[in-house]
Amino acid sequence: MQLTSFTDYGLRALIYMASLPAERMTSISEVTEVYGVSRNHMVKIINQLSREGFVTAIRGKNGGIRLGKPAATIRLGDVVRALEPLSLVNCKREFCHITSACRLKRVLNQSIQNFLEELDNHTLADMVEDNPPLYKLLLVE
């Protein structure tokens, strides 16, 4: 399974925000610069993360973005569920003539559930706490 770039950069943006001091705001431009991704792409990602409550976005002169809740409460599985289209196969009759007898969808769905359950065992805080190499790579103060 491969995550879409949308989910990949969503997780990276959250990791960046989680690595900052809790009171520090950042900007979409800053996150974009850190990861070298399109600003337009990151705007869409941050908007979705904001709608889902993972990010708080404040407009205006002193605005910016930051985590919407403590990193220790943000499970990776929840982020992936919110951002990733998790359907691995298209089982509509017009696309597959074995749909009525196929067992593949059930197996793939169970695999997705196992994948998400494993991600649920890890929080955003687990990704950043006591990780000096990460701070150095992200140039976090």
ROGU-24948 format. One line per field, with one value per residue (C-alpha): x, y, z; residue number from 1. Coordinates in pm, whole numbers. Last residue first. Example, Ala and Ser with C-alpha at 12.3 -4.5 7.8 and 13.67 -1.06 7.14 Angstrom:
// ROGU-24948
east <- [1367 1230]
north <- [-106 -450]
up <- [714 780]
i <- [2 1]
This chain:
// ROGU-24948
east <- [1474 1362 1597 1381 1680 1815 1480 1448 1795 1701 1407 1308 942 868 704 560 394 206 55 113 -100 -370 -123 -129 -509 -504 -288 -497 -814 -658 -560 -914 -1048 -800 -910 -1279 -1222 -1031 -1310 -1472 -1782 -2032 -1756 -1615 -1711 -1514 -1546 -1916 -1997 -1853 -1568 -1310 -1009 -796 -1058 -885 -901 -651 -692 -924 -850 -476 -503 -705 -454 -169 -336 -349 -394 -24 23 -207 -499 -545 -177 -52 -121 -71 -213 -58 -150 -468 -607 -578 -564 -595 -479 -593 -958 -1073 -1158 -809 -638 -841 -742 -380 -374 -534 -289 -3 -89 -108 227 390 627 986 945 1076 971 611 595 720 481 189 280 401 262 466 277 329 705 767 815 438 403 666 513 172 311 479 154 -31 258 215 -164 -172 119 -109 -14 126 0]
north <- [2604 2358 2326 2047 1817 1919 1871 1528 1424 1544 1299 1288 1342 1385 1075 946 1286 1236 928 557 252 381 324 -48 -48 137 -129 -412 -244 -197 -564 -663 -453 -619 -967 -878 -717 -1024 -1268 -1236 -1433 -1153 -913 -1149 -927 -625 -264 -247 -461 -214 -366 -90 -195 -36 188 384 735 890 1216 1158 788 861 1126 897 616 846 911 1275 1287 1302 1584 1806 1954 2188 2184 2515 2754 3123 3451 3762 3981 3797 3448 3178 2815 2542 2202 1846 1952 1767 2093 2222 1912 1958 2325 2236 1982 2218 2496 2245 2161 2529 2593 2318 2102 2168 2009 2289 2561 2443 2423 2782 2902 2734 2932 2859 2946 2882 2816 2439 2463 2321 1950 1893 2150 1971 1630 1767 1897 1561 1373 1597 1565 1187 1210 1438 1249 946 662 345 0]
up <- [1743 1478 1182 1038 999 1341 1510 1349 1465 1818 1845 2211 2124 1753 1606 1933 1980 1653 1805 1750 1833 1596 1310 1389 1388 1057 890 1037 908 564 558 654 366 130 238 204 -137 -260 -189 -531 -622 -698 -809 -1075 -1374 -1257 -1369 -1458 -1158 -910 -712 -751 -546 -276 -117 156 10 252 441 737 779 756 1028 1252 1206 1305 1639 1746 2124 2214 1962 2169 1974 1680 1595 1467 1182 1126 1241 1387 1092 1004 981 1244 1136 1396 1275 1353 1373 1057 880 971 833 513 483 563 278 27 119 96 -265 -360 -187 -394 -190 -88 255 477 232 217 595 619 349 525 831 1180 1522 1833 2158 2148 2081 1735 1661 1652 1373 1163 1232 1133 804 742 806 562 319 307 308 2 -159 -161 69 -82 0]
i <- [141 140 139 138 137 136 135 134 133 132 131 130 129 128 127 126 125 124 123 122 121 120 119 118 117 116 115 114 113 112 111 110 109 108 107 106 105 104 103 102 101 100 99 98 97 96 95 94 93 92 91 90 89 88 87 86 85 84 83 82 81 80 79 78 77 76 75 74 73 72 71 70 69 68 67 66 65 64 63 62 61 60 59 58 57 56 55 54 53 52 51 50 49 48 47 46 45 44 43 42 41 40 39 38 37 36 35 34 33 32 31 30 29 28 27 26 25 24 23 22 21 20 19 18 17 16 15 14 13 12 11 10 9 8 7 6 5 4 3 2 1]
